[in-house]
Each structure stands twice: as C-alpha cells, then as structure tokens.
Amino acid sequence: MPTPAVSRRTVAKAAAAAGLAVLSGAGTATGRARAATRLGPRTLDVTVPSAALGRSAPVRLILPSGFDAGAARTYPVLYLLHGAHDDYTSWTRETDIEAFTEGRDLIVAMPDAGPTGIPSAWRGGPDYETFQLKEVPALLARDYRASGVRAVAGVSTGGYGAMAHAARHPGVFTAAASYSGVLDTAAPGVPAIVDAIVAREKLPPNSLWGHPLLNLLTWREFNPRARAEGLRGTALYVSQGSGLAGGSGDLLPEALESALWPSAHAFTDTLARLRIPATTHYYAGGAHDWPYWKREFTASWPILARALGVPE
C-alpha cells in the first residue's frame, strides 16, 4: 500500500497524462467504452459505464504489438490488480509491464478497484467483482478481440482479489498469482487491517462485508481461504515476505508484510490439505512494496505465461 505521498503523485501523473492524450470513441450502453485515452502506441485508458458500480470507471489496457494488423485474431488477457490507496495506473507506473509484454501476443488489463483496492461486492454499495469479472471482460471481448483465456495477478489487496476471484468463480482464470495478498480474511489481525484500509479512505465502518462477527457468513463467503476448493485446476503462485527483518527500513511496509505472513501460510496450508498444487515463495524480510512485487511478478511469469499460452 503506497504512502499518501505516492498516492498524490499517482493522481498528478494520471491528470497530466489525461491532459496530453487524445480522446476517441463513444458509447452509451452499460459496459461499452465511453472514451479511450491513447497514452502510447499500445497503451490506452478506457472509461467503462458500469451498472455494477453505479458510475463510470477506468481500465488501462496494453494491447498486443500487432493488434492493428491482425483484425481477425483474438488474444488471451492478463488482468493485473492494484493495491489499497492506489489506482489502476500503478502497474504501468511502478513496473516495466509495457516493455515486458512487447511481442508476447496478449492483452494486459488493469481495471479500477476503488480507493481501497478491494475488488469485492461491497455491502449495499459498489460491486467491483462484477465490474472486473463481467463488465470489463464483455468490453474486451466485444471491442478488443479478447479470447476466453484469462489469468489474474495482484499486489496486496489486489492479491486478495486475484485469489478471491479465481476461488469464487472456478474456471474463469487459468492461473492466479498473489504478491503479499490478503489471503485469509479470518486470520488473527487481518479483520483489523481490512477495517483500517476502509477507514483510511473515510468510508463507513463495516461497509465492506459488515461486522466480522455479526456478519461472519459474509466474511467467509469472500474469504479466499474458505473458498479454496474453487481453486482446484487453476495454476497458482503465492509469495509473501516475513517483513521486519529486512527491507527499506520504513517500519510500516515491513510491519504490514509481517502481519500478513500468517494469513498467507494459513491459505497455502489449506491448499496443501486439499491437495491443490501451488507454487509458493516465502522469503525472509522484505516489505509491502513494489521492489519486492516486481521481482515476484517476474518469478511467477512462467506460470502465468504457460496458462495464457504465450511465450515465457
């Protein structure tokens, strides 16, 4: 989760990019792109009117290198989910994902998940799960020749989203990867972390899944560990640092990484008990930050690439 300074920098950069870009395209139907902002030869931001959210929301796309030349070809999609207090621009801002995917014949989709980065159905509020799993894919299939082959990966609360989406909707994704994700929402200390994320964005308490005890069944419904059986047959990658012992020296990212360590182990222990294969990388030290997530994405790439059917 970036610091407030990073979030302000994110907003400033996004605004500058939007001011320099050229707007094109139009549509009014739910799920149909209202406008596309071209950011480069392969990268664009698409605004999607969403019934699930009750508003329009953005998704950043990186198209295949030969997209314009192959009018009849369809492409697999890699969904990359952002973390809390960040936005859909984070993957292109913090990584070299544009250069990394050059020549690999896939679409990269980075959808909005709101200020908390928790892509779930909120209690009486926006439904980011439906936005990411139905509305954005429908747009990509209709307007950008996306095939039905999909993989998903995410950082922090986006790591939660990757595993929750795949577990709650078996067969939708061929692979799922989590980097420092929130993988057991019932683990000691994790409900307090989730509540703190919601509170930091000045959203009402219990507005996500309700009270952790009074609404226990709802919390369980959206808990990746509780829904782990749904991951059978999906290629999985889970990475997590122990925090505190290493990293940048900034206590908060290291402490947060440490706090999520038991949650990740509880999740992968459940996978092992269910005999669901997963590639795991638990490492000493580290922090809840992009230098580690970039490394872990690279490590997980062969798994994602094989599942998508693209070159490693």
SEDREN-760295 format. One record per atom (N, C-alpha, C): residue in three letters; x, y, z negated. Coordinates in steps of 0.1 Angstrom, whole numbers, plus 5000, padded with zeros to 4 digits. Each point is the difference from the previous one (the first is absolute). Layout:
// SEDREN-760295
ALAXYZ;...
***
This chain:
// SEDREN-760295
MET500849885000;MET499250125000;MET500950125000;PRO499950095010;PRO500950115001;PRO499750104989;THR500950094997;THR499850114991;THR499250105006;PRO499450104992;PRO499250105006;PRO500750085010;ALA501450024998;ALA500750085010;ALA500049935013;VAL500149865000;VAL500049935013;VAL498650015006;SER498950004992;SER498750015006;SER499850145006;ARG500550114994;ARG499950135006;ARG500850005013;ARG501249945000;ARG500850005013;ARG499249925011;THR499449894996;THR499249935009;THR498950085007;VAL499350084992;VAL498950085005;VAL500550115009;ALA501150064996;ALA500650105008;ALA500549955014;LYS500649885000;LYS500549955013;LYS498849965008;ALA499049944994;ALA498849965008;ALA499350125006;ALA500050114993;ALA499350125005;ALA500950065011;ALA501350004999;ALA500850055011;ALA499949925012;ALA500049864999;ALA499849925011;ALA498750025007;ALA499050014993;ALA498650035006;ALA500050135007;GLY500750104995;GLY500050135006;GLY500750005014;LEU501049915001;LEU500850005012;LEU499449905011;ALA499149914995;ALA499649895009;ALA498950055009;VAL499749925010;VAL498950035010;VAL498949904997;LEU498850064999;LEU498849924997;LEU499349965013;SER499649875000;SER499349955011;SER499049894996;GLY499049985009;GLY499049894998;GLY498950054991;ALA498849945001;ALA498950044992;ALA499049884998;GLY499250004990;GLY499049904998;GLY499150044988;THR498849954999;THR499250034989;THR499549874993;ALA500049895006;ALA499549884994;ALA500949964988;THR499449944989;THR500849954989;THR501049905005;GLY501350024995;GLY501149925004;GLY500650035013;ARG499550095008;ARG500650045012;ARG500950134998;ALA501249995005;ALA500950114998;ALA499450145004;ARG500150094990;ARG499650145003;ARG501150085007;ALA501249984996;ALA501250075006;ALA501249924998;ALA500950015009;ALA501349945000;ALA501150115000;THR500950004990;THR501050105000;THR501349935004;ARG500650035011;ARG501249945005;ARG501250064993;LEU500849914994;LEU501150044992;LEU501349975007;GLY500049915010;GLY501249965007;GLY499549915011;PRO501049945008;PRO499749915011;PRO499149884996;ARG500249954988;ARG499349884996;ARG499150024988;THR500150114993;THR499450024987;THR498950115001;LEU498849974994;LEU498950094999;LEU499249984988;ASP499350114996;ASP499149994989;ASP498650015006;VAL499249904995;VAL498650005005;VAL499050024988;THR499150095003;THR498950034990;THR498849915002;VAL499649934990;VAL498949905002;VAL498850044991;PRO498950035006;PRO498850024992;PRO499649874993;SER499850004987;SER499849884993;SER498750004991;ALA499149915003;ALA498849984992;ALA500449954986;ALA501049915000;ALA500449944987;ALA500650104990;LEU500650115005;LEU500650104992;LEU499150124998;GLY499050025009;GLY499250125000;GLY500750125005;ARG501149985008;ARG500850115005;ARG500849955011;SER500750085007;SER501049965009;SER501449984993;ALA500749905005;ALA501349974994;ALA501049975010;PRO501350024998;PRO501049985010;PRO500749864999;VAL500549965012;VAL500949895001;VAL501150045009;ARG501249974996;ARG501250025009;ARG500349885008;LEU500250015013;LEU500349895008;LEU501350015007;ILE500749895001;ILE501249995009;ILE499749905010;LEU499950045013;LEU499749915011;LEU501249935005;PRO499849895007;PRO501149935007;PRO500750095010;SER501249975003;SER500850085009;SER499450005014;GLY499449895005;GLY499549995013;GLY498550015000;PHE499450074990;PHE498550004999;PHE499350055012;ASP500550125005;ASP499350065012;ASP500149925013;ALA501149925001;ALA500249925012;ALA499249875001;GLY499649954988;GLY499349875000;GLY498650014997;ALA499250055009;ALA498650034998;ALA499149894996;ALA500449885003;ALA499249884996;ALA500549924988;ARG501150044995;ARG500749924990;ARG499450044986;THR499949904991;THR499650034986;THR501249984991;TYR500050054988;TYR501150004991;TYR499649974986;PRO500949924993;PRO499849984985;PRO500250134993;VAL499550004988;VAL500050124991;VAL500649974987;LEU501050094996;LEU500650004987;LEU499450114992;TYR499349974990;TYR499550114991;TYR500950034989;LEU500450124998;LEU500950044989;LEU499250104991;LEU500049964987;LEU499250084990;LEU500850084991;HIS499650124997;HIS500850094992;HIS499649984985;GLY500950064991;GLY499849994986;GLY499250124994;ALA500050004987;ALA499250104993;ALA500650145001;HIS499250105000;HIS500450145000;HIS500950035013;ASP499749935010;ASP500650025013;ASP498949995011;ASP500549995012;ASP498949995011;ASP500549925012;TYR499250005010;TYR500249915012;TYR501350045008;THR500650114997;THR501250045007;THR501349944993;SER499849934989;SER501249974992;SER501049905007;TRP499449915008;TRP500949905006;TRP500950065011;THR499550105007;THR500850065011;THR500950114993;ARG499650054989;ARG500850104993;ARG501249934993;GLU499849894994;GLU501049944991;GLU500849895007;THR499549955011;THR500749885006;THR500350045015;ASP500749905007;ASP500250025014;ASP499149905008;ILE498849994995;ILE499149905006;ILE499750035015;GLU500150125005;GLU499850035014;GLU501249945008;ALA501250024996;ALA501249955007;ALA500049854998;PHE499649954988;PHE500149864997;PHE499149915010;THR498850065003;THR499149925008;THR500150035015;GLU501050085004;GLU500250035014;GLU500249875008;GLY499349975010;GLY500249885009;GLY499449884994;ARG499250004989;ARG499649884993;ARG498549975004;ASP499450075008;ASP498649975005;ASP499049974990;LEU499850104991;LEU499049994990;LEU499550144997;ILE498850014994;ILE499550134995;ILE500250014985;VAL500550114995;VAL500150024986;VAL498950104996;ALA499249964990;ALA498950084996;ALA500250044985;MET500050134997;MET500250044986;MET498850084996;PRO498949934994;PRO498850074997;PRO500050074987;ASP499250104998;ASP499850074988;ASP499449914989;ALA500450024988;ALA499449934989;ALA499650094988;GLY499950135003;GLY499750104990;GLY501150034991;PRO499850104991;PRO501250054992;PRO500549904990;THR499249904996;THR500649904991;THR500749895008;GLY499849995012;GLY500649895008;GLY499449864997;ILE498949994993;ILE499349884997;ILE499049975010;PRO500249915010;PRO499149995011;PRO498949894997;SER499150054991;SER499049914995;SER498650065002;ALA499049934996;ALA498650055000;ALA499850074986;TRP499950134999;TRP499950074988;TRP498649994994;ARG499850004988;ARG498749994993;ARG499250125003;GLY499049985009;GLY499150115004;GLY500750115008;GLY501149975006;GLY500850105007;GLY500549955014;PRO501150055004;PRO500549965014;PRO500449855000;ASP499949945012;ASP500349865002;ASP501249995009;TYR501250014995;TYR501249995008;TYR500349875006;GLU499549894993;GLU500149875005;GLU499349985014;THR498850055000;THR499249995013;THR500750095010;PHE500450124996;PHE500750095010;PHE501249935006;GLN500849944992;GLN501349945005;GLN499749875007;LEU499149924996;LEU499849865005;LEU498949995011;LYS499250105002;LYS498949995010;LYS500150135009;GLU500050124995;GLU499850115008;GLU501350035008;VAL501249994994;VAL501250035007;VAL500349895010;PRO499849874996;PRO500249895011;PRO499150025011;ALA498750034998;ALA499150025011;ALA500550115010;LEU500550114994;LEU500550115008;LEU501249955008;LEU500949934994;LEU501249955007;LEU499749905011;ALA499049914998;ALA499649915010;ALA499450075012;ARG499250104997;ARG499250075010;ARG500950095008;ASP500850084993;ASP500750115007;ASP501549985002;TYR500649904993;TYR501449985001;TYR500549865003;ARG499049925005;ARG500349865005;ARG500749914989;ALA499550024988;ALA500549914989;ALA499449865001;SER500949904998;SER499549865000;SER499449974986;GLY499649884998;GLY499549964986;GLY501149954991;VAL501350015004;VAL501149954992;VAL500550124992;ARG500049984986;ARG500350114991;ARG500949954989;ALA500950094995;ALA500749984988;ALA500050134992;VAL500249994987;VAL499950114991;VAL501150014990;ALA500550114997;ALA501050024990;ALA499850134993;GLY500450014988;GLY499850134993;GLY501050014988;VAL500150134996;VAL500950034988;VAL499150054988;SER500349954988;SER499350054988;SER498549965001;THR499250104999;THR498549975001;THR499749955014;GLY500850045010;GLY499949945014;GLY500349855000;GLY501049964991;GLY500349864999;GLY498849934994;TYR499350064990;TYR498849954995;TYR499049985012;GLY499850105008;GLY499150005011;GLY500349885009;ALA501349985003;ALA500349905010;ALA499649864995;MET500349974987;MET499649874995;MET498549994997;ALA499450114995;ALA498550004998;ALA499349985012;HIS500350075011;HIS499449995013;HIS500149865005;ALA501249945000;ALA500249875005;ALA499349894992;ALA500050024987;ALA499349904991;ALA498550015001;ARG499550125001;ARG498550015000;ARG499449985013;HIS500949995011;HIS499549985013;HIS500949905007;PRO499949874996;PRO500849905006;PRO500049995015;GLY501149995006;GLY500149985014;GLY500150135008;VAL499750124994;VAL500150125007;VAL501550045003;PHE500949974991;PHE501450035002;PHE500849875001;THR500949995009;THR500949895001;THR501250004990;ALA500350124995;ALA501050024990;ALA499750124991;ALA500550004988;ALA499850114991;ALA501350014992;ALA500550134998;ALA501250024992;ALA499750114990;SER500549984988;SER499950104989;SER501450044995;TYR500350134999;TYR501250054995;TYR499650084987;SER500449954989;SER499650064987;SER498550034999;GLY499249905004;GLY498650024999;GLY499449974987;VAL498750044998;VAL499249984988;VAL499249875003;LEU500649884996;LEU499549885005;LEU499149924990;ASP500050044987;ASP499149944991;ASP499450124991;THR498850045004;THR499450124993;THR499649974986;ALA500149874996;ALA499649974986;ALA501249984991;ALA501250015006;ALA501349984992;ALA500150114989;PRO500649974989;PRO500250094989;PRO500650145006;GLY499350104996;GLY500550145004;GLY499650045014;VAL499549915008;VAL499750045014;VAL498750095001;PRO498949964992;PRO498950095001;PRO500350144996;ALA500950024990;ALA500450134996;ALA500750085011;ILE500849925008;ILE500750065011;ILE499050055011;VAL499049915003;VAL499050035010;VAL499250124995;ASP499750014987;ASP499250114995;ASP500850135001;ALA501449994998;ALA500850125001;ALA500150055014;ILE500049915010;ILE500150045014;ILE498750085003;VAL498949944996;VAL498750075002;VAL499950144993;ALA500550004988;ALA499950134992;ALA500950105006;ARG501249965005;ARG500950105006;ARG499450075012;GLU499149945007;GLU499350075011;GLU498750074995;LYS499850014987;LYS498950074994;LYS498749945005;LEU500049875001;LEU498749935004;LEU499449954987;PRO498749984999;PRO499349954988;PRO500549874995;PRO500249994987;PRO500449874994;PRO499049895004;ASN500549885002;ASN499249885004;ASN499350015014;SER500550105008;SER499350025013;SER500549905010;LEU501049924997;LEU500549905010;LEU499249874999;TRP500249934989;TRP499349874999;TRP499250004987;GLY499850114993;GLY499350004987;GLY501049984989;HIS499549974988;HIS500849984988;HIS500649865001;PRO501349984997;PRO500749875001;PRO499349894993;LEU499350034989;LEU499449894992;LEU498550005003;LEU499350115000;LEU498650005002;LEU499649965015;ASN500950025009;ASN499849965014;ASN501149905004;LEU500249914991;LEU501149905002;LEU499849925013;LEU498849975004;LEU499849925012;LEU500450085013;THR499750134999;THR500450085012;THR501550015001;TRP500750024989;TRP501550005000;TRP500549875005;ARG499449894996;ARG500449875005;ARG499849995015;GLU498950055004;GLU499749995015;GLU501050065008;PHE500650114995;PHE501050075008;PHE501549974996;ASN500249904992;ASN501349964995;ASN500649905009;PRO501250045006;PRO500649905010;PRO500349874993;ARG500550004987;ARG500349874994;ARG498749924998;ALA498950054997;ALA498849934998;ALA499449955013;ARG500450065011;ARG499549965013;ARG501149935008;ALA501049954994;ALA501249945006;ALA499749895010;GLU499049924997;GLU499649895008;GLU499850045015;GLY499550125001;GLY499750065014;GLY501250025008;LEU501249994994;LEU501350025007;LEU500549875006;ARG499449894998;ARG500449885006;ARG500150015015;GLY501149965006;GLY500250015014;GLY500550135005;THR500250104992;THR500650135003;THR501450004996;ALA500950045010;ALA501450024996;ALA500250114991;LEU500749984988;LEU500050104990;LEU501550034996;TYR500250134997;TYR501250054995;TYR499850094988;VAL500649984989;VAL499850084987;VAL501450044995;SER500250134998;SER501350044994;SER499750094988;GLN500950004990;GLN499850084988;GLN501350024993;GLY500350124996;GLY501250024991;GLY499749994986;SER501049984991;SER499849994986;SER500050144994;GLY500550105007;GLY500050144995;GLY501050024989;LEU500050124995;LEU500850044988;LEU501549975000;ALA500449885004;ALA501449975000;ALA500850065011;GLY499350065010;GLY500750055012;GLY499250115006;GLY500550045012;GLY499250105008;GLY500650144999;SER499150105001;SER500550135003;SER500350084987;GLY499649954988;GLY500250074988;GLY498850084996;ASP499050005009;ASP498750074997;ASP499149904992;LEU499850034988;LEU499349904991;LEU498649965005;LEU499250095005;LEU498749975004;LEU499949895011;PRO500750015011;PRO499949895010;PRO500649874995;GLU501050004992;GLU500549884994;GLU499149944990;ALA499450084992;ALA499049954990;ALA498849945007;LEU499550075010;LEU498949945007;LEU500349875007;GLU501149995006;GLU500449885006;GLU500149884989;SER500550044989;SER500149904989;SER498649964995;ALA499150094999;ALA498649974995;ALA499349915010;LEU500350005013;LEU499349925009;LEU500749865002;TRP501149984994;TRP500849875001;TRP499149894996;PRO499450004987;PRO499249884996;PRO498849985009;SER499450115005;SER498849985009;SER500449925013;ALA501250045006;ALA500449935012;ALA500349854997;HIS500649974989;HIS500349864996;HIS498749934998;ALA499150064993;ALA498749934998;ALA499349965013;PHE500150095010;PHE499449985013;PHE500749885007;THR501350015001;THR500849895007;THR499949874992;ASP499950004987;ASP499949884993;ASP498649935003;THR499050095002;THR498749945004;THR500149945014;LEU500750075009;LEU500149945013;LEU500749875000;ALA501149994991;ALA500749874999;ALA499149894994;ARG499250044990;ARG499149904994;ARG499049955011;LEU499550095009;LEU499149965010;LEU500749945012;ARG501349995000;ARG500849945011;ARG499850085012;ILE500050134999;ILE499950105011;ILE501450055002;PRO500749975011;PRO501450055003;PRO500150155000;ALA501150054995;ALA500350145000;ALA501550024999;THR500550105008;THR501450034999;THR500050124989;THR500849984990;THR500150104990;THR501550054998;HIS500150134997;HIS501350064997;HIS499850084987;TYR500549954989;TYR500050074987;TYR501550044998;TYR500250134998;TYR501450054999;TYR500150084987;ALA501250004995;ALA500450074988;ALA500050155002;GLY499550084991;GLY500050145001;GLY499150055010;GLY500450115007;GLY499250055010;GLY499050114995;ALA499350075008;ALA499150104996;ALA498849995010;HIS498950074995;HIS498850005008;HIS500150115011;ASP500849975010;ASP500350115009;ASP500449945014;TRP500050095010;TRP500249965014;TRP501449935003;PRO501150044994;PRO501249935003;PRO499949854999;TYR499349954990;TYR499849864998;TYR499049945009;TRP498950085003;TRP499049955008;TRP500449995015;LYS500950095004;LYS500549995014;LYS500849875001;ARG500849974991;ARG500849885000;ARG499149885000;GLU499050004992;GLU499149884999;GLU499249985013;PHE499650115006;PHE499349995013;PHE500949935010;THR501250045001;THR501049945009;THR500149854997;ALA500149974987;ALA500149854996;ALA498849925004;SER498850074999;SER498849935003;SER499649995015;TRP500750085008;TRP499750015014;TRP499949875008;PRO501049914998;PRO499849875007;PRO498749934998;ILE499550014988;ILE498749934996;ILE498950075008;LEU500050144999;LEU499050075007;LEU500049995015;ALA501250005005;ALA500249995015;ALA499549865005;ARG500449904993;ARG499549865004;ARG498549995000;ALA499450064990;ALA498550004998;ALA499450085011;LEU500650115005;LEU499550085010;LEU500349955014;GLY501049915001;GLY500449955013;GLY500950105008;VAL500850084993;VAL500850105006;VAL501549974997;PRO501050055007;PRO501449974997;PRO500450054987;GLU500849924993;GLU500650034987;GLU501150115002;
***
